[in-house]
Amino acid sequence: MNRSRKFGALLVVALSATVPSTGSAGADGGLVCGQTITASTTLTSDLGPCSDNGLVIGADGITLNLGRWRIYGTASTGDGAGVLLHGRQGVTVRNGTVSDFDGGVVILGGSGNTVSTITARDNLGGVFGLAGPTTALYGDGILVQGSSSNVIQDNLAVNNGPFSGIGVIRGDGDHPADPPADSQFNVIRGNRVLNNVGCRKGGSPFCDNDGIRIEPNVTDTQIINNQVAGNGLDGISLFGGTTRNLVSGNSVAGNGFRGAVPGDGIRVFGFGNVVEGNGSYQNAASGVSVARRAPTAGSFPAANPNGRGNVLRSNNAGGNGINDLWDSNRTPDCDANVWTANHGPVAVPACTLN
């Protein structure tokens, strides 16, 4: 991977107040890597290479404007997050590039933050045991962890991994910085999530990237009007236990050719979600699917709610590698999933066209 660097002066102008530092600033008064900012700030040059976080947001209600510049990490694992919001509320991060960290823009806890017009690229998580001083592995371009009511809008996520271009999670072993906490009422809108196929750094080249990844027990997320293409596993994936999420108006194409298994355009493992008005074309496996179980596996216990009670309507799918519309519940009624007004030449079973 070509990791060319710019080593210009690191000059930053604080818009509203003096910015305290966790490290020592240069003679020009500019920011340093790992610094905590507590006032609205605009970058006036690139910042990096940073080995342990880029910038840390240390106050609520402020704006970090990258000014179309770049914050960048290193070629090694353990360099943390490019921009870290830990327990923050009402913060805006916008207008620039975050690259070459374990995670790009990372929201841990807090609520009501906005990430917009950011390019998050080449942010690759570390391998277990090699996480470095951050104690977090990450592996996402933009990550919302244990945080609610955030807006992730009009960003570009490219070649992040090994987990997602944009991810929403409660917290897990790969993202252990905080205890698990609810992630709900987040909005992912108008983003371009492209070619997220990056592999884990520092060990086995694990690559299992979804474009937009909604992990177990995340609820009430809106995934609206995104372009999701060329990602390694699924384009948009709703994991088990996800419910009351909306996937609407997305363009999803060419995903699933570089994961552990062939991936789908839109895959729903959860229950009680709505998938409507999406276009899903030329993905490796299925265009739109409900995957309560693998096609060759036995059914889950009868009480398991996953893969049931979803509403899938007015989606268009075509040219996908296995099925355009697919429901693993091969009962006459797709096991209480409601498929309405969908279009796809290859639909299995027939209830996906009902």
N, C-alpha and C positions, 0 to 999 in steps of 0.2 A: 504494500500500500504506500503510495506517495504521500508523505506527511511533511510537506514543505512548511516552513515557519517564517513568520515575520517578527523580527526582533527590533522593532522601532521603539521609540520612547513611549512609556506607559503614562499618558496624560489623560486625566479625567477631571471634568468640571462638575462640582456639586451645585445644584440649582438652588437649594434652599437653605443649606447650612453646612458647616464644616463636617467632613466625614471622618469619624474616628477609625482607627486602623487596629487590626489585631497583629500586624507586623509593622516593620518600619518602612515608611514611604521614602521614595527617592528624593533627590535634591530638588526636583521640580514640583514636589508636593503631590505627585500622581498616586494612584492606587497601586497596591501590590496584590499578588495572588493570595487568596484565602482571606481577604479583608472583609470585615463586617461593615456594611453601610447602614446608616440610620436616617438618611435624608434622600430625597429624590435626586437622582444622579444621571448624567448623560456622559457616555464615553466619547472621547475624541481621538482614540487610536485603539489598536488591538491590545489585548491583555493576555500574556502567556509567554512561554509555556508554564502552566500551573500544575504542581504535583500533588496538591491536597486542597481541592475545591478551588473554583474560580473566584466568585463573589458570594458572600452570604448576606441574605437580607435580614437586618436586625431590628426592623421597626414595622409597625402596621401602617397601611394607608399610603405608602410611598410608591414611586415609579422608578424603575430602572430602565432607561432608554439606552440601548446599545449603540444608537446613532449610526446604524449600518456597519459597525465594526464587529470584530470577532473576539470572543473569549475562547481560549483553546488550552487543552491539556497536553498530556505527554503520550508517548508510544507505549508506556508501561501501565499495568493495572495499579489500582489503589489511588488514583488521582481524584476520586470522589465525583462531585457534581459540578457542572459548569456554573450554574446559578442555583443556590440552595435556599428554599423558603421553608424554615422549620418553625411550625406553630404560628405562622403569620396569617393575618387577615387583611383583605382589601388591598393587596399589593398588585401592581401591574409590571410585567416584564415584557418588553417589546423591542422590535425593530433592529434585529441583528442576528449574528451567527454564533452558535455554541457548538464546539466540536472537540472530539478526541478526549473526552472524559469517560468515566465509567457510566455516568448518566448525564444527559444534557441539562434540561431544566427540571428540577426535582422539587415537588411540593410534599412536605411531610407534615401532616396534621394541619391545624388552622382551617380556614374556610374563606370563600368569597374572593379568591384571587383570580387574576386574568393573565393568560399568556397568549400574546398575539404577535403576528408578523415576525416570528422567530424561525430561523433555519437551524434545525437540530440535525447534525450529520456526523457520522463516524463515531458515535458514542458507544463504546463496547465494554460490557461488564466483565468483571474478573472471574477467575475460577475460585471455588471454595478453598479456603486456607491461604489465599493470596490477596485478600481484600485490602491490605494496607491499613493506614491509619483511620480511614473513614469507617471501617467495619461494615460497609455496605457494598454489595456486589453490583446492584443496579442492572444495567443492560437495556436501557430504554432511552429513546430520544427525548420524550417529555413524559414524566411520570407523576401521577397523582396517587399518593399513598395515604390512606387513613384520613382523608380530607374531603369535605363536601362543598357543594355550591360554587365550584370553580368553573371558569369558562376558558376553554382551550380553542382558540379561533384563529383561522387564517394563517396557520403555520405551515412550514414545509419540514417533513421528517424523512431523511434519506440515509440508508445504510447504517442504521443503529442495530444493536443486538446484544445478546442473543434472544431477547424476549419480544420487544415491540418497538414500533415507531412511536406510538402513543399508547400508554398503559394506565389503567385505573385499577387499583388493588386495595385490599384491606391491610396487607402486609404478610410476608411469608419468609421462608428461609433464604431466598435469594435477595430479599429486600428487608434486612433485619434491623434497620436503624431505629425503628419505633415499634412498640407492641401493636398488634393488629387493632384497627379501629374502623368504624363505619366509613364508607365512601359512597355518598349518595347525592343525587340532585346535581351532578356535574354535567356540563354541556361540552360536547366535542363537535365543532361546527366549522365547515368551510375550509378544512385542512387538506393539504396534499400529502399523502402518506405513501411514499414510493420506494421500492427496491430496498426494503429493510431486510437485508440478508447477512449482516455482519455476524461474525462468530465471536465467542467468548475469548478473551485474552488470558494468557498466562498458563495455559494447560491444554486439555483436550478441546479441540475446535468445535464445541457444542454450538449448533445453529438451529434455532427453532422459532423463528421470528414470525409473529403475527403483525399485520399492519396496525390495527386498532385492537387492543387486547383488554377485555373486561374480565377480570379474574373472579374466583369464587366469592359468592355472597355480596357482590356489589349490586346495588339497586338504583332504580330511578335515574339512570343515565340517559341522556339524549345524544345520539350519534347521527348527525344531520348534515346532508349535502357535502360529504367529503369525497375526494377522489382517492381511491385506494388501489394501488396497482403494483404488481411485480414483487410482492413480499414473499418471504420464503415459505411460510406455512399458510395459515388462513388470512384472508383479507381483513375480515371483521369476525372476531370470535367472542361469544358470550359463554363463559365457563359455567360449570355446574353450580347451582344455587343462586345464579343471577336471576332477578325477577323485576318486573315493572320497568324494564329498559325499552327504549324506543330506538329503532334503527330505520331511518327514513331518508329517501331521496339521495342515497349514495351511489356513486359510480364505482364499480368494483370489477377489476379485470386482471387476468394474467397472474394470479396468485397461486402459490402452492407447489411450485416446481423445485424448491430448494430447502424443504423441511425434512423431518424424520420420516414423514409419510406424505403422500399427495394431499394437498390442502384444498379447502373450499373457498369460494368467494365470501359467503356469509354462513357461519356455522353457529347454531344455537344448541348448547347443552342444557341451558336452564329452563325455567318454567314461567309462564305468565308474562312473556315478553311480546312486543309488537314489532314486526318486520314488514315495512310497507313501502311501496313505490320506489324500490331499488332496481338498478340494472346490474346484472352479474354475468360476465361473459369470459369465456376462454380461460377458466381456472382449471387447475390440474385435476380435481376430483369433481365436486358438485358446485353448481351456481349458488343455490340457496338450500340449506339443509337443516333438519332437526336431527341431532345425533344423540338419542338416548342411550344407544349402545352401538358398538361396532357391528357392521353387517354380519360378521361371522360369530359374534358372541351371543351368549344367552341373555335373556332379559334381566333387568334389574328387579329387585324385590317389588312387589306390587305397590307398597306404600311410598316408594321413591318418587318424588314429584318431578325429577328432572326429565326434560324432553316432553313435557305435557303442558297442555293449556296455553300454548303459544298461538298468536294470531299472525298469519302470514298472508298478506293480501296485496294485489296489484303489483307484484314483482315481475320483472322480465328477465329471463335467463336463456342463454344459448351458447353453443359451441364449447361447452365444458367437457372435461375429459371422460367422466363416467356418467353422471346424471346432471340435468339442469335443475330439476327440483327433486328433493329426496327427503323422505321421512323414514327413520329407522324403525318406527312403530308400524309394522306391516299388518295392522288390523284394518278392517273396512273403514273405520273413521279416523285413521291416523292417531288413535289414542288421545282424543280430545284436543289435538291441535287443529285449529281452524284455518284451512287453506282456501282462499277466496280470490277469484279473478286473477290468478297468476298465469303466466305464459312461459312455456318451455317445451321444446320438442321432445325431450327425454325426461319423463316424469314418473317416478317410482316411489310408492305405489300410486294407483289411480286417484286416491283421495287427495293427492297434492294438487290436483286440478279442479277439485270440487268447489 
